[in-house]
Amino acid sequence: MKIDLAKSDKHYYTASTEPELRTFDGYDYLAVAGTGAPLGPEYSAAVSALYRAAYGVKKLAKAAGQDFVVPKLEGLWWVDSDRPPLSVPREEWLWRLLIRLPEAVTAEMTAAAVSRPVTVERLTEGPSIQALHLGPYATESETLARMADFMATQGLTMNGRHHEIYLSDPRRAGSATKTILRHPVRPSR
């Protein structure tokens, strides 16, 4: 039976359309970092490299009796500026694309299947506000505004990078897109 994190870890892969507070422990990921617009040339090359590595790890895991469904693509997004992120040109956005690894994947498997520019990283976000965004990426600002209001009413502030989990294929930016938006948080001072 294949490991399917989307089915076995509902805490991680489901969200309400209304912002809520959850806690996320440490998870291992395949990762690749870059700069530029979503779906631009560097981004597209990074996605290809990431999936190549993920399917290489999957092949080794399957041979070891630990087959898994390759999890959803995720992204951490930020800007190197004091300006509001959505006011920064998309070509200046920084990102780290991620694919989560099941616990059954060993260091030996990743060492055998992963090569530059892909790395293996552990991410611990801890307390986080998240919400499910339904609709095109162009309207994410509406969901982000509700998340910011929720953080303010709870006395919380951002404590990490904006995190997106693409439940729909990000290359298809139609109106049916589903994306979990997540912000690690800490108490405001």
C-alpha positions as CSV (number, residue, x, y, z in Angstrom):
1,M,0.0,0.0,0.0
2,K,1.4,3.4,-1.0
3,I,2.0,6.1,1.6
4,D,-0.2,9.1,0.7
5,L,0.5,12.0,3.0
6,A,-2.5,14.0,1.6
7,K,-4.7,11.2,3.0
8,S,-2.8,10.3,6.1
9,D,-1.9,13.8,7.3
10,K,-5.1,15.8,7.0
11,H,-3.8,18.3,9.7
12,Y,-1.2,19.3,7.2
13,Y,-3.1,19.1,3.9
14,T,-6.5,20.5,4.7
15,A,-7.6,23.9,5.7
16,S,-10.8,25.9,6.2
17,T,-11.5,29.0,4.1
18,E,-11.5,30.9,7.4
19,P,-8.1,31.5,9.0
20,E,-7.3,29.2,11.9
21,L,-4.3,28.6,14.1
22,R,-2.5,25.2,13.9
23,T,1.0,24.0,14.9
24,F,3.3,22.2,12.5
25,D,6.3,20.2,13.7
26,G,9.4,19.5,11.7
27,Y,9.1,17.8,8.3
28,D,11.8,16.9,5.7
29,Y,11.5,18.2,2.2
30,L,13.2,18.2,-1.2
31,A,13.9,21.9,-1.9
32,V,15.2,24.2,-4.6
33,A,15.6,27.9,-4.2
34,G,15.5,30.7,-6.8
35,T,14.4,34.2,-7.7
36,G,11.8,35.4,-10.2
37,A,8.2,35.4,-11.2
38,P,6.0,32.3,-10.6
39,L,5.9,30.2,-13.7
40,G,8.9,32.1,-15.1
41,P,11.8,30.3,-16.7
42,E,13.9,29.8,-13.5
43,Y,10.8,28.7,-11.6
44,S,9.8,26.2,-14.3
45,A,13.3,24.7,-14.4
46,A,13.3,24.4,-10.6
47,V,9.9,22.6,-10.6
48,S,11.3,20.1,-13.2
49,A,14.4,19.5,-11.1
50,L,12.4,19.0,-8.0
51,Y,10.0,16.5,-9.5
52,R,12.9,14.6,-11.1
53,A,14.4,14.2,-7.7
54,A,11.1,13.3,-6.1
55,Y,10.4,10.6,-8.6
56,G,14.0,9.3,-8.2
57,V,13.5,9.0,-4.4
58,K,10.1,7.4,-5.0
59,K,11.7,4.7,-7.2
60,L,14.2,3.9,-4.5
61,A,11.5,3.9,-1.8
62,K,9.3,1.6,-3.9
63,A,12.3,-0.9,-4.3
64,A,12.6,-0.9,-0.5
65,G,8.9,-1.6,0.0
66,Q,8.1,2.0,1.0
67,D,6.3,3.3,-2.1
68,F,4.6,6.7,-1.8
69,V,2.5,9.1,-3.7
70,V,4.6,12.2,-4.5
71,P,3.1,14.9,-2.4
72,K,1.8,18.3,-3.5
73,L,4.2,21.1,-4.6
74,E,4.7,23.8,-2.0
75,G,6.4,27.1,-2.0
76,L,7.9,29.6,0.5
77,W,7.8,33.1,-0.8
78,W,9.5,36.4,0.4
79,V,11.1,39.6,-0.8
80,D,14.4,41.2,0.1
81,S,12.8,44.6,0.8
82,D,10.9,46.5,3.4
83,R,8.1,47.2,0.9
84,P,4.9,45.2,1.1
85,P,5.6,42.0,-0.8
86,L,2.7,42.4,-3.3
87,S,4.2,45.9,-4.3
88,V,7.5,44.3,-5.3
89,P,7.8,43.3,-9.0
90,R,7.3,39.5,-9.3
91,E,10.7,39.2,-11.0
92,E,12.3,40.2,-7.6
93,W,10.4,37.6,-5.6
94,L,12.5,35.0,-3.8
95,W,11.2,31.5,-3.4
96,R,12.0,28.0,-2.1
97,L,10.0,25.2,-3.7
98,L,9.3,22.1,-1.7
99,I,8.1,18.6,-1.9
100,R,7.5,16.9,1.5
101,L,9.2,13.6,2.1
102,P,7.4,10.7,4.0
103,E,9.2,9.6,7.2
104,A,9.9,6.2,5.5
105,V,12.4,7.9,3.1
106,T,15.9,7.4,4.3
107,A,19.0,9.6,4.0
108,E,20.5,6.9,1.8
109,M,17.6,7.1,-0.6
110,T,17.8,10.9,-0.9
111,A,21.6,10.8,-1.2
112,A,21.3,8.4,-4.2
113,A,18.5,10.3,-6.0
114,V,19.1,14.0,-5.3
115,S,21.6,16.3,-7.1
116,R,22.1,20.0,-7.4
117,P,20.2,22.3,-7.4
118,V,17.9,20.2,-5.2
119,T,18.7,19.8,-1.5
120,V,17.1,18.0,1.4
121,E,15.9,20.4,4.2
122,R,14.0,20.2,7.4
123,L,11.4,22.9,8.1
124,T,9.7,23.5,11.4
125,E,7.1,26.2,11.3
126,G,5.5,25.8,14.7
127,P,2.3,27.8,15.4
128,S,0.9,29.1,12.1
129,I,-2.2,30.8,10.7
130,Q,-3.5,29.1,7.6
131,A,-6.5,29.3,5.3
132,L,-7.7,27.7,2.1
133,H,-7.7,30.1,-0.9
134,L,-10.2,29.2,-3.6
135,G,-9.8,31.0,-6.9
136,P,-7.1,32.5,-9.1
137,Y,-3.7,33.5,-7.6
138,A,-4.5,37.1,-8.5
139,T,-7.1,37.2,-5.7
140,E,-4.9,35.7,-2.9
141,S,-4.6,39.2,-1.4
142,E,-8.2,38.9,-0.2
143,T,-7.4,35.7,1.7
144,L,-4.1,37.2,3.0
145,A,-6.1,40.2,4.3
146,R,-8.4,37.9,6.3
147,M,-5.4,36.1,7.7
148,A,-3.8,39.4,8.7
149,D,-7.0,40.5,10.4
150,F,-7.1,37.2,12.3
151,M,-3.5,37.5,13.3
152,A,-4.1,41.0,14.7
153,T,-7.2,39.9,16.7
154,Q,-5.2,37.0,18.2
155,G,-2.2,39.3,19.1
156,L,0.1,37.5,16.6
157,T,2.7,38.6,14.1
158,M,4.5,36.8,11.2
159,N,7.4,34.6,12.3
160,G,8.7,33.1,9.0
161,R,8.0,33.0,5.3
162,H,4.7,33.0,3.5
163,H,4.0,29.3,2.7
164,E,1.7,28.0,0.0
165,I,0.6,24.4,-0.7
166,Y,-0.7,23.9,-4.2
167,L,-3.7,21.5,-4.0
168,S,-4.3,22.2,-7.7
169,D,-1.7,22.3,-10.4
170,P,-0.1,25.8,-10.2
171,R,0.5,25.8,-13.9
172,R,-3.3,26.0,-14.4
173,A,-4.2,29.3,-12.8
174,G,-7.9,29.1,-13.5
175,S,-10.7,30.0,-11.2
176,A,-10.9,26.4,-9.7
177,T,-7.4,26.8,-8.1
178,K,-7.1,25.6,-4.5
179,T,-4.1,26.7,-2.4
180,I,-3.4,26.5,1.4
181,L,-1.9,29.7,2.5
182,R,0.2,29.5,5.8
183,H,2.0,32.0,7.9
184,P,4.2,31.0,10.9
185,V,3.4,33.3,13.8
186,R,4.5,34.4,17.3
187,P,2.9,36.6,19.9
188,S,3.2,40.3,19.1
189,R,5.4,42.2,21.5
